[in-house]
Each structure stands twice: as structure tokens, then as C-alpha cells.
């Protein structure tokens, strides 16, 4: 659990690459307790971080994610739309 808390904290890093990698690692761990933290990253200013959060949420396969991903199909950024599809 400590590893998950550490990675969730890294989602708040000032470095975009750190946030992206933390999302990827959380997805690999597959623990649903990180769902809310990943969902929060969907509001990141960086498109790449939003795409990483979408990918991570998709890999968790939590029922609530489907409504979120459906809404992101209308995102103004095409990479976000593609990741949500």
C-alpha cells in the first residue's frame, strides 16, 4: 500500500513526465484505490498526462470509468478523444 500512496503523491508532481509515469505504474499495479487520484488527472493541463490517466483508468476496468471515458469522447483535444475511444 505504501507504493500506491507514493505513486499517488507523484501524480501531483510539478514534472509532467513524473505524473505520466506515476499513472502508468498505478495502472500496472491495477489497484482500484487509485481510481479517484487518476480521475483527478483528467483535468491536467498537459494532454499527455490526460492520455496517460485515461489509459490507466481503462486498465483498471472499474465500472465508473465508462461514463468518464464516454464524456471524454467530446474533449477538444484529439489525442484525448482517441485514448478514450
N, C-alpha and C positions, 0 to 999 in steps of 0.2 A: 504494500500500500504506500510505503514511503516513496517508491519510484514513481508511482502515479501522481502523488502530490507534488513531487519535484517537477515532473513534466507539465502538470497543470500550471504551476508557477511560471515555468518557462514560456507559456503561451502569452504572458504579459510582458515579455522582454521587449526592449527598445529595438532590438535587431530583428528585422523581418525574417532572415534565414533561420534564426533560432526559433521563432514562433512556428515557422513552417516545419522544421524538423521535429519539434515537440509534438505537433499534430500528427505527423507521420508515425512517430513512435507510439503515441497513445493508440492509434488505430491498430498497430501491430499487437499491442497488449490486449486489445479487444475488451477492455473493462468498461461496462456501461456507466460507471460512476463519473466518467469524464464527459458524458454527453452535454451537460449544461455548459461546461467550460468551452467545449468545441463549438457549441451553438453560438456562444458569445462571439467567437472569432469570425462568424459570418458577417459581422459588421466592420471588419478590419478595412482600413483604407487601401491596403495593398491587395490587388487582385490575386496574386499568387498565394497569399495567406488564406484568402477566402476559398480558393480552389482546394488547397490542402485540407482545410476544415471540412469542406464538402466531401472530399474523398474519405477522410477519416470517419465522418458520420455515416457514410454509405457502408463502410466496412463494419461498423458496429451493429448494423441491422436492428435498430430499435424502431418500434412501430411509429413513434412520434416523428421520426426523421422524414418519413414520406411526405407529410404535409409541408414540412420545411423545404424539402427539395422541390416539390411541385411549385411552391411560391417563387423559388429561385429561377425557374424557367423563364420568368419575365424580368430578370435582372438586366440592367443596362449594359453590363459587360459580357461580351460573347463568351470568353473563357469560363465565366461563372455559369452561364446557361448550359454550356457543353458539359461541364462537370456535373451539373445537377441532372442532366438527361439520362 
